[in-house]
C-alpha cells in the first residue's frame, strides 16, 4: 500500500512511540532535492492546482528491516546476541496521512478539473500518537495548493519532496513557497512549462 512516498529514503525514525507519549514522534527522511522549478516540473508526472477536501485517513505501515539494519557491515547491532538486540527499542511504525485533493487546474498529467486525487504524506495521528516529519508542514483541509506529484496505479500520489513540491496559495491565490523552499513558482511559469 505504501509503495513509495515520493522517492523517500527513510534514514532514521526518532523517538519511540507509546499511547501515553505526549511528545510527537519525529521522522527524519531524505528526499531528492531539486535545483529549480523546471526540474520539479520535469520529474513530476502530475502537476495540479488543488484544494484539500474532506477528512484525512491514516495508514500504519509495518516496515520490514532493510539491509542497512540487518547487515553487520552497515549496522554494528546486526547479529548481536539476542539479549543485546532485545534491549534496543523498536522503531515506531510508519504512519501515512492520505488527503483528498480536488483538482482545480491541470498543468501536467492525466487528471481532469473536478477530479479527486488522493495524496499521501509521512506523519499523522494514529492510536492517539502524533507522528510528524521534521522540517515540513502538512497539507491543510480547505487550503489550496500547487502540487508536484508522482502518481501510481495502485497507491495514492506522493509529493516529490514535502517542502519543494507543495506551494500553498496565498491571499491573492498565487503559489507561495514554504519557508524552507528557495524555489519560487508563478502561474505564468507553470503555463509556459505546460
Secondary structure, DSSP 8 states (H G I E B T S, - for coil): ----STT-EEEEEES---TT--S-EEEEEE----SSHHHHHHH-SEEEEEEEEEEEEEEEE-----HHHH-TTT-TTTT--HHHHHTS-----EEEEEEEEEEEEEEESS--TT-EEEEEEE-EEETTEEEEETT-----TT-EEEEEEEEETTEEEEESSTTTSEEEE-TTS-EE--TT------HHHHHHH-
